[in-house]
Amino acid sequence: MVKQPEEQVDRNISHSEQRVDGRGQNPTSQANLKPFEKGVSGNPSGRPIKNAKFIEALRQYGYDVPRDIFGDKEAFSQATNNMAVIDQIWKDGKNGNYQAIRLLMELGAIEPDTSE
């Protein structure tokens, strides 16, 4: 026969009960806290942009002149890599590539012809 305790001890204490007991009420820790004014952010520079250096490198590459696999400027190509990508998306769309067509439609570059 297992002996049961006469009284159950509740060891689950909520955060509000801990504050009543004095937890977090140390005057030295309270002195360090400075509340923000209403409407003022605690992080004025905002959340840092992920992969910021990589994004900047991609932008710089986009303005570069397209080159072939040997490093020579491609003959009869677009002026920049950005324009080469845009040209390829339009070519893919004209050839029936659904993803290219959908991208162009989502960006508002093309709209269905409703004049008929």
Buried (B, 14 or more C-beta within 10 A) or exposed (E): EEEEEEEEEEEEEEEEEEEEEEEEEEEEEEEEEEEEEEEEEEEEEEEEEEEEEEEEEEEEEEEEEBEEEEEEEEEEBBEBBBBBEBEEBBEBBEEEBEEBBEBBEEEEEEEEEEEE
